[in-house]
Amino acid sequence: KIYGCVCDSAWKVGLDANETQTPEWFGPDCSLRHCPSGDDPETPLVDETNCSYALAAGGRGRGKYLNKCHVDCSNRGTCDYLTGTCTCFPGYHGANCGTRMTATVAGESS
C-alpha cells in the first residue's frame, strides 16, 4: 500500500548524478512548492548544493557523485512555499537570492 502522493518536479529527482534529492512540489497533497535553489554566496569554500555522498532525508540512501541538494533561496532569503518565490534578505537579489548586491560609489557605474 502507498500512503500519500509522489509529488511532481521540474527537475530530475533522485540520488544519481545531476539529480536533486528534493522534489519541487511537496506536502501531504503536493500543493507546496520549493523556491529556486542556489549555493550560498557567503560560504565560498562550501557548496551547499553538493550532495555527493550525502545521506538523503529519512536515511533513504546516499547521493552519488555530482548529486545535488536543494537550498531554497541560497540560504539568503525566505521561501514562500505557496508561490515558490523567494523574498531576499537585504543585500541579496535574484530569483534564488544568490547574488550579492554591490555598493556603487558615486560617479561610478556598476
SEVEX-148665 format. One record per atom (N, C-alpha, C): residue number from 1; residue in one letter; x, y, z. Coordinates in pm, 1 decimal, decimal comma, always signed. Example, Ala and Ser with C-alpha at 12.3 -4.5 7.8 and 13.67 -1.06 7.14 Angstrom:
2
<1; 'A'; <+1319,0; -569,0; +780,0>>
<1; 'A'; <+1230,0; -450,0; +780,0>>
<1; 'A'; <+1320,0; -330,0; +780,0>>
<2; 'S'; <+1285,0; -225,0; +708,0>>
<2; 'S'; <+1367,0; -106,0; +714,0>>
<2; 'S'; <+1290,0; +3,0; +787,0>>
//
This chain:
110
<1; 'K'; <+83,2; -118,6; +0,0>>
<1; 'K'; <+0,0; +0,0; +0,0>>
<1; 'K'; <+87,2; +124,2; +0,0>>
<2; 'I'; <+42,5; +224,7; -69,7>>
<2; 'I'; <+110,5; +353,3; -72,3>>
<2; 'I'; <+20,8; +454,4; -1,1>>
<3; 'Y'; <+77,9; +523,9; +93,4>>
<3; 'Y'; <+5,3; +628,1; +165,0>>
<3; 'Y'; <+69,1; +761,1; +129,7>>
<4; 'G'; <-5,2; +848,8; +67,1>>
<4; 'G'; <+46,8; +977,5; +27,6>>
<4; 'G'; <+62,1; +984,1; -122,5>>
<5; 'C'; <+131,6; +1084,4; -168,2>>
<5; 'C'; <+148,8; +1101,9; -312,2>>
<5; 'C'; <+296,2; +1118,9; -344,5>>
<6; 'V'; <+328,2; +1099,7; -470,2>>
<6; 'V'; <+462,0; +1128,0; -519,8>>
<6; 'V'; <+449,2; +1260,1; -594,0>>
<7; 'C'; <+515,6; +1361,5; -543,6>>
<7; 'C'; <+499,4; +1495,6; -598,3>>
<7; 'C'; <+582,2; +1515,2; -724,1>>
<8; 'D'; <+532,1; +1598,1; -814,1>>
<8; 'D'; <+595,5; +1628,0; -941,9>>
<8; 'D'; <+709,4; +1728,4; -922,0>>
<9; 'S'; <+791,3; +1741,9; -1023,7>>
<9; 'S'; <+905,0; +1832,9; -1015,2>>
<9; 'S'; <+950,3; +1872,1; -1154,8>>
<10; 'A'; <+994,9; +1996,9; -1169,7>>
<10; 'A'; <+1050,0; +2042,2; -1297,3>>
<10; 'A'; <+1193,6; +1992,2; -1315,5>>
<11; 'W'; <+1257,1; +1949,0; -1206,5>>
<11; 'W'; <+1392,9; +1896,4; -1215,6>>
<11; 'W'; <+1392,4; +1747,3; -1183,7>>
<12; 'K'; <+1497,1; +1677,8; -1227,9>>
<12; 'K'; <+1509,1; +1534,4; -1201,7>>
<12; 'K'; <+1535,7; +1512,4; -1053,5>>
<13; 'V'; <+1460,5; +1420,9; -994,2>>
<13; 'V'; <+1470,4; +1393,0; -850,7>>
<13; 'V'; <+1527,4; +1253,4; -830,7>>
<14; 'G'; <+1624,0; +1242,8; -741,9>>
<14; 'G'; <+1681,0; +1112,9; -710,0>>
<14; 'G'; <+1816,8; +1126,1; -646,7>>
<15; 'L'; <+1888,7; +1016,6; -642,0>>
<15; 'L'; <+2020,1; +1013,5; -577,5>>
<15; 'L'; <+2134,4; +1000,2; -677,4>>
<16; 'D'; <+2103,7; +996,9; -806,3>>
<16; 'D'; <+2207,9; +984,0; -908,0>>
<16; 'D'; <+2271,5; +1118,7; -938,8>>
<17; 'A'; <+2378,0; +1116,1; -1017,0>>
<17; 'A'; <+2446,4; +1238,6; -1059,7>>
<17; 'A'; <+2348,5; +1330,0; -1132,6>>
<18; 'N'; <+2358,8; +1458,7; -1106,2>>
<18; 'N'; <+2276,2; +1562,7; -1168,4>>
<18; 'N'; <+2127,1; +1550,4; -1136,3>>
<19; 'E'; <+2094,8; +1476,1; -1033,9>>
<19; 'E'; <+1958,9; +1472,2; -981,2>>
<19; 'E'; <+1958,0; +1542,5; -846,7>>
<20; 'T'; <+1843,0; +1598,2; -808,6>>
<20; 'T'; <+1828,4; +1669,3; -682,6>>
<20; 'T'; <+1750,4; +1581,3; -585,9>>
<21; 'Q'; <+1793,8; +1579,4; -460,5>>
<21; 'Q'; <+1731,4; +1491,4; -362,2>>
<21; 'Q'; <+1590,7; +1534,9; -322,5>>
<22; 'T'; <+1554,3; +1657,5; -349,7>>
<22; 'T'; <+1426,2; +1712,6; -306,2>>
<22; 'T'; <+1339,6; +1748,3; -426,3>>
<23; 'P'; <+1212,6; +1707,8; -428,7>>
<23; 'P'; <+1125,8; +1746,0; -540,3>>
<23; 'P'; <+1081,7; +1891,5; -530,6>>
<24; 'E'; <+1040,9; +1946,4; -643,6>>
<24; 'E'; <+994,1; +2084,4; -646,8>>
<24; 'E'; <+867,2; +2101,3; -563,0>>
<25; 'W'; <+771,9; +2012,4; -581,1>>
<25; 'W'; <+644,6; +2018,6; -509,5>>
<25; 'W'; <+649,5; +1923,6; -391,5>>
<26; 'F'; <+587,6; +1961,4; -280,2>>
<26; 'F'; <+590,8; +1876,5; -160,7>>
<26; 'F'; <+468,6; +1903,4; -74,8>>
<27; 'G'; <+458,8; +1832,0; +35,2>>
<27; 'G'; <+346,5; +1843,9; +127,3>>
<27; 'G'; <+252,5; +1726,1; +110,5>>
<28; 'P'; <+159,9; +1709,9; +204,3>>
<28; 'P'; <+71,5; +1592,4; +200,8>>
<28; 'P'; <-11,9; +1583,1; +73,0>>
<29; 'D'; <-42,5; +1699,0; +11,6>>
<29; 'D'; <-120,6; +1697,8; -112,5>>
<29; 'D'; <-42,2; +1757,9; -229,4>>
<30; 'C'; <+90,0; +1771,3; -212,1>>
<30; 'C'; <+179,4; +1824,8; -316,8>>
<30; 'C'; <+143,6; +1967,0; -358,0>>
<31; 'S'; <+88,5; +2045,9; -267,5>>
<31; 'S'; <+47,2; +2182,4; -301,6>>
<31; 'S'; <+151,7; +2287,3; -265,6>>
<32; 'L'; <+257,4; +2246,9; -197,2>>
<32; 'L'; <+362,1; +2341,9; -158,6>>
<32; 'L'; <+477,7; +2331,1; -257,4>>
<33; 'R'; <+541,2; +2444,7; -284,7>>
<33; 'R'; <+645,3; +2449,7; -387,8>>
<33; 'R'; <+775,0; +2507,3; -332,1>>
<34; 'H'; <+884,4; +2434,6; -355,3>>
<34; 'H'; <+1014,8; +2486,9; -316,3>>
<34; 'H'; <+1051,9; +2605,1; -404,2>>
<35; 'C'; <+1132,9; +2692,6; -350,6>>
<35; 'C'; <+1182,5; +2808,8; -423,0>>
<35; 'C'; <+1306,8; +2771,4; -503,4>>
<36; 'P'; <+1350,9; +2859,9; -592,7>>
<36; 'P'; <+1473,7; +2832,7; -667,0>>
<36; 'P'; <+1591,4; +2807,1; -572,1>>
<37; 'S'; <+1675,4; +2715,4; -612,0>>
<37; 'S'; <+1789,5; +2672,6; -530,9>>
<37; 'S'; <+1917,3; +2742,4; -576,0>>
<38; 'G'; <+2011,6; +2751,1; -483,6>>
<38; 'G'; <+2142,2; +2806,2; -518,6>>
<38; 'G'; <+2240,8; +2788,8; -404,9>>
<39; 'D'; <+2366,6; +2804,9; -438,3>>
<39; 'D'; <+2475,0; +2797,8; -340,8>>
<39; 'D'; <+2480,8; +2930,1; -264,2>>
<40; 'D'; <+2501,7; +2923,1; -135,8>>
<40; 'D'; <+2508,5; +3041,5; -50,1>>
<40; 'D'; <+2631,7; +3124,7; -88,2>>
<41; 'P'; <+2611,7; +3250,0; -131,6>>
<41; 'P'; <+2725,7; +3332,9; -172,7>>
<41; 'P'; <+2818,6; +3372,2; -57,6>>
<42; 'E'; <+2775,7; +3352,5; +67,0>>
<42; 'E'; <+2857,7; +3389,0; +182,3>>
<42; 'E'; <+2947,9; +3276,1; +229,3>>
<43; 'T'; <+2940,8; +3161,5; +165,4>>
<43; 'T'; <+3025,2; +3047,7; +203,5>>
<43; 'T'; <+3101,9; +2998,1; +80,1>>
<44; 'P'; <+3198,4; +3076,1; +32,7>>
<44; 'P'; <+3267,4; +3040,4; -92,4>>
<44; 'P'; <+3345,6; +2908,6; -86,6>>
<45; 'L'; <+3380,4; +2861,7; +31,7>>
<45; 'L'; <+3456,5; +2737,1; +41,7>>
<45; 'L'; <+3366,6; +2614,4; +54,8>>
<46; 'V'; <+3234,8; +2636,8; +65,0>>
<46; 'V'; <+3139,9; +2526,7; +80,3>>
<46; 'V'; <+3031,7; +2541,6; -26,3>>
<47; 'D'; <+3000,0; +2433,2; -94,0>>
<47; 'D'; <+2890,5; +2433,1; -190,3>>
<47; 'D'; <+2773,8; +2357,0; -128,6>>
<48; 'E'; <+2676,3; +2431,1; -77,5>>
<48; 'E'; <+2561,2; +2368,2; -11,1>>
<48; 'E'; <+2477,5; +2285,2; -106,8>>
<49; 'T'; <+2491,1; +2309,4; -237,7>>
<49; 'T'; <+2412,5; +2233,3; -334,6>>
<49; 'T'; <+2478,5; +2100,0; -370,9>>
<50; 'N'; <+2595,9; +2072,5; -316,2>>
<50; 'N'; <+2666,0; +1947,0; -344,6>>
<50; 'N'; <+2620,7; +1839,3; -246,5>>
<51; 'C'; <+2549,5; +1740,4; -296,8>>
<51; 'C'; <+2502,8; +1629,8; -212,0>>
<51; 'C'; <+2575,1; +1499,2; -245,8>>
<52; 'S'; <+2691,3; +1510,6; -307,3>>
<52; 'S'; <+2769,5; +1389,8; -336,3>>
<52; 'S'; <+2794,7; +1315,2; -206,6>>
<53; 'Y'; <+2748,4; +1192,0; -199,9>>
<53; 'Y'; <+2768,2; +1100,2; -86,1>>
<53; 'Y'; <+2694,7; +1144,0; +40,7>>
<54; 'A'; <+2608,2; +1245,2; +31,2>>
<54; 'A'; <+2532,6; +1291,5; +148,0>>
<54; 'A'; <+2412,8; +1199,8; +173,3>>
<55; 'L'; <+2383,6; +1176,4; +299,0>>
<55; 'L'; <+2269,8; +1094,4; +337,6>>
<55; 'L'; <+2139,9; +1169,3; +306,7>>
<56; 'A'; <+2051,7; +1105,2; +234,6>>
<56; 'A'; <+1924,1; +1166,2; +197,3>>
<56; 'A'; <+1831,0; +1171,2; +317,8>>
<57; 'A'; <+1734,1; +1259,8; +310,5>>
<57; 'A'; <+1634,5; +1273,6; +417,3>>
<57; 'A'; <+1569,1; +1139,0; +445,5>>
<58; 'G'; <+1549,7; +1110,0; +570,6>>
<58; 'G'; <+1487,5; +984,1; +609,1>>
<58; 'G'; <+1580,0; +864,3; +599,1>>
<59; 'G'; <+1708,2; +889,5; +569,9>>
<59; 'G'; <+1805,5; +780,8; +560,6>>
<59; 'G'; <+1778,6; +686,2; +444,8>>
<60; 'R'; <+1721,1; +737,0; +336,3>>
<60; 'R'; <+1682,3; +650,6; +225,3>>
<60; 'R'; <+1792,5; +629,3; +122,3>>
<61; 'G'; <+1914,2; +651,5; +160,0>>
<61; 'G'; <+2027,3; +630,6; +68,7>>
<61; 'G'; <+2119,8; +749,4; +68,6>>
<62; 'R'; <+2226,8; +737,2; -9,0>>
<62; 'R'; <+2324,8; +845,8; -21,7>>
<62; 'R'; <+2330,2; +892,6; -165,6>>
<63; 'G'; <+2351,6; +1022,5; -180,6>>
<63; 'G'; <+2365,6; +1078,2; -314,0>>
<63; 'G'; <+2494,3; +1030,0; -378,9>>
<64; 'K'; <+2485,9; +998,1; -505,7>>
<64; 'K'; <+2605,1; +959,7; -580,5>>
<64; 'K'; <+2685,9; +1084,8; -613,3>>
<65; 'Y'; <+2804,8; +1065,4; -666,9>>
<65; 'Y'; <+2890,7; +1176,7; -706,1>>
<65; 'Y'; <+2812,8; +1269,9; -800,0>>
<66; 'L'; <+2819,3; +1399,6; -776,2>>
<66; 'L'; <+2751,2; +1505,9; -850,2>>
<66; 'L'; <+2600,7; +1513,0; -823,2>>
<67; 'N'; <+2553,4; +1448,6; -716,8>>
<67; 'N'; <+2414,5; +1462,1; -675,5>>
<67; 'N'; <+2396,5; +1601,3; -615,5>>
<68; 'K'; <+2275,4; +1655,4; -624,3>>
<68; 'K'; <+2250,5; +1792,6; -580,8>>
<68; 'K'; <+2157,8; +1799,0; -459,8>>
<69; 'C'; <+2188,6; +1890,9; -370,0>>
<69; 'C'; <+2098,9; +1925,7; -259,6>>
<69; 'C'; <+2018,4; +2047,3; -303,1>>
<70; 'H'; <+1896,9; +2056,8; -256,5>>
<70; 'H'; <+1815,6; +2175,1; -285,0>>
<70; 'H'; <+1831,8; +2272,8; -169,2>>
<71; 'V'; <+1865,8; +2397,3; -200,7>>
<71; 'V'; <+1884,7; +2501,1; -98,9>>
<71; 'V'; <+1793,6; +2618,3; -134,5>>
<72; 'D'; <+1676,2; +2621,9; -71,8>>
<72; 'D'; <+1581,9; +2730,1; -101,0>>
<72; 'D'; <+1648,0; +2865,5; -82,1>>
<73; 'C'; <+1634,9; +2949,8; -183,6>>
<73; 'C'; <+1677,3; +3090,5; -177,9>>
<73; 'C'; <+1824,2; +3106,1; -139,4>>
<74; 'S'; <+1907,2; +3005,8; -170,3>>
<74; 'S'; <+2051,7; +3010,1; -143,8>>
<74; 'S'; <+2085,3; +3041,3; +1,7>>
<75; 'N'; <+1992,7; +3013,6; +92,5>>
<75; 'N'; <+2007,8; +3048,0; +235,0>>
<75; 'N'; <+2018,3; +3197,9; +257,8>>
<76; 'R'; <+1978,6; +3278,6; +158,0>>
<76; 'R'; <+1987,7; +3424,9; +168,4>>
<76; 'R'; <+1851,8; +3490,7; +147,2>>
<77; 'G'; <+1746,9; +3419,3; +181,9>>
<77; 'G'; <+1611,5; +3472,0; +171,6>>
<77; 'G'; <+1514,7; +3373,5; +232,6>>
<78; 'T'; <+1387,5; +3411,5; +235,1>>
<78; 'T'; <+1283,7; +3321,1; +284,0>>
<78; 'T'; <+1197,6; +3278,0; +166,4>>
<79; 'C'; <+1153,4; +3154,6; +172,9>>
<79; 'C'; <+1073,1; +3098,0; +65,8>>
<79; 'C'; <+926,0; +3104,1; +100,6>>
<80; 'D'; <+845,4; +3152,5; +7,9>>
<80; 'D'; <+700,1; +3145,2; +19,4>>
<80; 'D'; <+660,0; +3014,9; -48,4>>
<81; 'Y'; <+632,3; +2912,5; +30,6>>
<81; 'Y'; <+604,2; +2780,0; -23,8>>
<81; 'Y'; <+469,0; +2772,5; -95,3>>
<82; 'L'; <+385,2; +2872,8; -79,9>>
<82; 'L'; <+259,2; +2874,2; -154,2>>
<82; 'L'; <+281,4; +2916,0; -299,2>>
<83; 'T'; <+379,7; +3004,7; -320,7>>
<83; 'T'; <+406,1; +3053,7; -456,3>>
<83; 'T'; <+538,4; +3003,0; -513,5>>
<84; 'G'; <+627,6; +2956,2; -427,8>>
<84; 'G'; <+758,8; +2912,8; -474,6>>
<84; 'G'; <+850,2; +3028,1; -510,9>>
<85; 'T'; <+831,0; +3142,5; -445,8>>
<85; 'T'; <+915,7; +3259,0; -473,3>>
<85; 'T'; <+990,1; +3302,0; -347,0>>
<86; 'C'; <+1109,3; +3353,4; -369,8>>
<86; 'C'; <+1196,2; +3398,4; -261,2>>
<86; 'C'; <+1173,1; +3545,5; -229,5>>
<87; 'T'; <+1186,4; +3580,4; -102,8>>
<87; 'T'; <+1199,8; +3718,4; -59,0>>
<87; 'T'; <+1340,6; +3727,5; -3,5>>
<88; 'C'; <+1426,2; +3799,6; -75,3>>
<88; 'C'; <+1568,2; +3804,3; -40,3>>
<88; 'C'; <+1594,8; +3892,4; +80,8>>
<89; 'F'; <+1694,5; +3851,7; +158,8>>
<89; 'F'; <+1740,1; +3933,6; +269,3>>
<89; 'F'; <+1805,5; +4059,2; +212,2>>
<90; 'P'; <+1812,6; +4167,2; +292,2>>
<90; 'P'; <+1878,9; +4288,7; +244,5>>
<90; 'P'; <+2021,7; +4257,6; +197,4>>
<91; 'G'; <+2056,2; +4312,5; +82,4>>
<91; 'G'; <+2190,2; +4293,7; +26,9>>
<91; 'G'; <+2200,0; +4180,2; -73,6>>
<92; 'Y'; <+2089,5; +4109,9; -100,4>>
<92; 'Y'; <+2090,3; +3997,3; -194,4>>
<92; 'Y'; <+1975,0; +4012,1; -291,9>>
<93; 'H'; <+1992,8; +3959,3; -412,5>>
<93; 'H'; <+1885,4; +3965,9; -511,0>>
<93; 'H'; <+1896,3; +3847,4; -606,3>>
<94; 'G'; <+1800,9; +3840,7; -698,0>>
<94; 'G'; <+1792,6; +3731,7; -794,1>>
<94; 'G'; <+1680,2; +3636,4; -756,3>>
<95; 'A'; <+1638,3; +3554,8; -850,5>>
<95; 'A'; <+1528,1; +3460,6; -825,6>>
<95; 'A'; <+1559,5; +3368,9; -708,8>>
<96; 'N'; <+1688,7; +3331,7; -692,1>>
<96; 'N'; <+1727,4; +3242,3; -582,1>>
<96; 'N'; <+1806,2; +3315,6; -473,1>>
<97; 'C'; <+1807,7; +3449,1; -477,5>>
<97; 'C'; <+1878,0; +3533,6; -378,4>>
<97; 'C'; <+2027,8; +3501,9; -373,5>>
<98; 'G'; <+2081,5; +3446,3; -479,0>>
<98; 'G'; <+2220,6; +3402,9; -479,6>>
<98; 'G'; <+2320,5; +3506,1; -526,2>>
<99; 'T'; <+2273,6; +3628,6; -550,1>>
<99; 'T'; <+2364,7; +3733,7; -595,4>>
<99; 'T'; <+2372,4; +3841,9; -489,3>>
<100; 'R'; <+2495,0; +3873,5; -450,6>>
<100; 'R'; <+2518,1; +3977,0; -351,0>>
<100; 'R'; <+2515,8; +4112,3; -421,6>>
<101; 'M'; <+2442,6; +4207,4; -365,8>>
<101; 'M'; <+2443,1; +4342,1; -421,5>>
<101; 'M'; <+2573,9; +4409,7; -386,8>>
<102; 'T'; <+2622,7; +4488,3; -479,6>>
<102; 'T'; <+2747,4; +4559,6; -453,8>>
<102; 'T'; <+2715,0; +4707,8; -437,7>>
<103; 'A'; <+2788,7; +4771,3; -348,4>>
<103; 'A'; <+2770,5; +4915,1; -328,7>>
<103; 'A'; <+2832,2; +4987,7; -445,9>>
<104; 'T'; <+2761,9; +5089,2; -493,8>>
<104; 'T'; <+2811,5; +5169,7; -603,2>>
<104; 'T'; <+2861,0; +5303,3; -548,3>>
<105; 'V'; <+2985,3; +5333,4; -578,3>>
<105; 'V'; <+3042,8; +5460,6; -535,5>>
<105; 'V'; <+2990,2; +5570,6; -627,2>>
<106; 'A'; <+2957,8; +5685,0; -571,6>>
<106; 'A'; <+2905,1; +5795,7; -652,1>>
<106; 'A'; <+2995,6; +5824,9; -771,2>>
<107; 'G'; <+2934,7; +5835,1; -888,1>>
<107; 'G'; <+3010,8; +5865,6; -1009,4>>
<107; 'G'; <+3061,8; +5742,6; -1081,8>>
<108; 'E'; <+3050,2; +5623,5; -1021,2>>
<108; 'E'; <+3095,3; +5500,8; -1088,0>>
<108; 'E'; <+2973,1; +5419,4; -1129,1>>
<109; 'S'; <+2983,9; +5352,5; -1239,9>>
<109; 'S'; <+2873,8; +5264,7; -1280,4>>
<109; 'S'; <+2902,5; +5124,8; -1228,6>>
<110; 'S'; <+2796,4; +5048,3; -1207,8>>
<110; 'S'; <+2815,5; +4913,2; -1156,1>>
<110; 'S'; <+2828,0; +4811,7; -1266,9>>
//
